[in-house]
Amino acid sequence: MDFTTRDSNKQLYTIDDMKQAMQNRIQSFAFVISVCLAVCFSFVFVSNLGQDELPFDRCDIELEGRINPNDAPIESLIRLPGLGIGRAGAIVAYRENINGKKATSPAFQNCDDLQKIKGIGPKTVQNISEWLKFD
């Protein structure tokens, strides 16, 4: 015995069809609720961002003194603003290459000499000049 019902368009629906339609509505409702919850949690996360700042959220450079690029290790050079490991490594490689050829004078006499390094231009030199010293 198969139970059927008619809708306003005079179409026949079985109980299985009605169960499937109800299941689809429940799944759609659950999806909408989960998306709403995700949006709410995202909003809460973004609105709390910056209120409880962790030490690594904002990294201000705190150097104990100025750095001499003629003898500073790569670890010190990395801490300069705008210099990553690649540029710091290039400074050390350039310095070692120059010092190997003529050890009588330093590789860098002033800030502008750093522009000889690929990837370091006037803007980078301007940003790091306050952190450098040349002895």
Number of C-alpha atoms within 10 A of each C-alpha: 3 6 9 13 11 10 8 5 6 8 9 11 13 13 12 12 12 13 11 12 12 12 12 12 12 12 12 12 11 12 12 12 12 12 11 12 12 12 12 12 12 12 12 11 11 10 10 11 11 11 7 8 10 9 8 7 10 9 8 10 10 8 11 7 9 12 21 17 25 20 15 13 15 19 12 14 23 16 18 21 15 14 19 15 13 12 18 23 17 17 27 20 14 19 18 15 13 15 15 10 8 10 11 8 10 16 21 20 14 15 18 14 12 20 16 12 16 12 12 18 13 11 11 17 19 11 13 16 17 12 17 16 15 14 10
